[in-house]
Amino acid sequence: MYGLHRIMCLKHLMVDFLVVLALSVGCSADKYEVLPTAKQKYSLDEVRQRVGELQPGMSKLEVLAILGSPAVRKPNSWQYLPERSGYIVPAKALHIEFENNRVTGHRYVPIVLGEQFK
């Protein structure tokens, strides 16, 4: 009797899984993309070595896979900062721009003390 009960539970679990899978297949990844949040994963030197892999049209998830988490995350832009931002020396941050959750471009922008990133 225990074996039959176990088989029925597994069948219900499998049906639930298939329903969730079927519902999620119809969803667009771009529209409902959930991105992990964290501190900047790599140093700016490591990010600079990897930035050549970025291509226009990449999703934010693809950028995360290449560059790791950014230091500053806004809806349409991310910034990767030098790890020692407390020094008062000329420094630049990598600025990545997005439109509809896709990369439209990237550039290095000067870090100006007292100003927020746009």
N, C-alpha and C positions, 0 to 999 in steps of 0.2 A: 504494500500500500504506500509505503514511504517513497518508493521509486516512482510510482505513478504521479504522486503529488509533486515531486521534484521535476519531472518531465513537463507537467502542466505549467509550473512556475517558469521554467525555461522558455516554453512556448510564448507565454505572456510577455516575458522580457524581450524576446526576439521580435514580437509584433510591435511592442512599444518602440524599440530601436528602429525598425523599418519605417514606422510612421514619422518619427522625428527626422530620419534621413530623407524621406520623401518630401517633407515640408521644407527642409533646408536646401534641397537641390534647386528649388525654384527661386531662392533668394540670391540677389546679386551680391557678390563679395564686396564690391566697392560701396554699395549703399549701406551695408550693415557691418562694415569692417570694424572689428574691435582690436585695438592696438594695445599691447602691454605698455605700462608706464614704468620708468625707472630713471636712475641717474645716468648721465652719459657713460656709455659702456667702454668705449675705447678712447685713448688719448688722441688729441688732435693730429699728432704726427701719424698715428695709425690710420685715422680717418682720411688724411691727405693721400696716403698710399692707396687707399681703396676707392677714392672718389672717381677715379677714371672708369670704374665699372658702372657708374650711373648713366642711365639713358633716359631721354625724354619719354614720357608715357608710363614710366614704372609706377607701380602702386606704392603706397606708404609702407606696406608690409614688405615689399621687395627691398626698399631702402633700408628698413630695419635689419633685414637679413645681411645686407652688405656692410652698413655703417654702424649698426647697433643703435641704441637709444640716444636721442639728442639731449643736449643740456636744456634747451628752451624749445617748447613745443606749443605752437599756435595753430589754429585751424588751417591756415594757408601757407605756413612757413615753419621750418625747423632751423635751429642754429646749433652748431657744434662749436664749443669753446675751448680755448687753451686750458689745460688743467691747472695752471697757476694764474688765474685771472686777477689775483690780488696785486701783482706787480704793476707798477706804473711805468710801462714801456709801450712803445707802439706794438699793437697786436691786432690780429685779424681773426674773425670767426667765419666758419663756413655757413653760408645761408642757402637753404634749399627752398625753392618756391613750388607750391602745389596749386593746381586748379582741378576741381572735381576729383580730389584725392589722387591725382597723377602728377608726376614731376614735370614742371614746365621749364625749369632751369636752376642753375646754382652758380654762386659766385662767392668770393671772399669779401667781407665787409669790415671796415675798421671798427674796433671797439672804442667807443668814446665814453669816458667816465661820466657817470651821472645820467646817461641817456639809456632808454629802453630800446630793445630791438623792435623793428617794425614787422 
